[in-house]
């Protein structure tokens, strides 16, 4: 892990791209029901909040493993959200 700053940027950019992809899908498919994409957006926002809360946690014994776990959690949740976007 290079830095906490880079981890925060990764979280922001990754989940922001997923949200943006949902908005693009909504624009390209105006006749489709947007509730599915809105649910994905809400899940991405919730994930963003949860991950940043973990990044800002103060009482951590092993910081390196804590931030590495956050990075892995970001990767797994992002893959899950991308699969949902692809299935729209």
N, C-alpha and C positions, 0 to 999 in steps of 0.2 A: 504494500500500500504506500503510494508516494506521499499522500497527505490527506488530511481530513477535507481540505478545500476541494481537492480533485474528486473525492468520494461524493461530496455534496453536488458537484457539477455533474457527475455521472448520473446520480439519482434524478436531478432536474432535467437533464437532456434526454435521458432514456424515457422517462415517463411522459415528458412533454412531447416527444416524438409520437408516442403511442396515442396520446390525446389528439394530436394534430391529424394523425391518420384516421381517427374516428370522424373528425370534422370533414375531412376530405371525402370519406365514404358517404357521409350524409349529403354533401353537395353533389356528388356524382349519382346518387340514388335518391332523388327527391320523393319518389312515390313509395319507397320502402318505409317500414315502421322504424322510427328513430329511437324507440325505447331501448332496443338492444345496445345500440352504440352509446346511448346515454348511460346505461348501466356499466359499460366498460369504462367510460370516462370517470364515473363516480368511484369505481373500484381503483382506478389509477390514482385518483386524488387521495383516496383513503390510504393506499399503499405509500404514497409520497409522504403523507403526514406521519404514518407509523415509522417509516425508515428514518425520517429526520428526527423524530423523538428519540429513537435509539442512538443516533449519531450524537445528540446533545446530552445523553445520559452522563451523569457525573460520577457515580459510584461504580467504577469499573476496575477490576483487579488486573486483568490482562488486556490492555488496549489493542495490541496488535491482533490478537485472535478475535476480539469483539468487532473490530472494523472489518476484518476479513469475513466474518460471518454475515455482517450487514451487506457486504458486496456480493456474497453468494446468494443471499436472500433476494437482493435486487435482481440478480440474473435469473433466478428461478421464477419470480413473480412476473418479470418482464416477458419471459418466454410464454408463460401462461396467458398473459394479456394479449400477446401477439397472435397466439393461436386463436383466441376468441375473435380478434379483429379479422383474421383470415377467414374465419367461418361465417362472417356476416353475409 
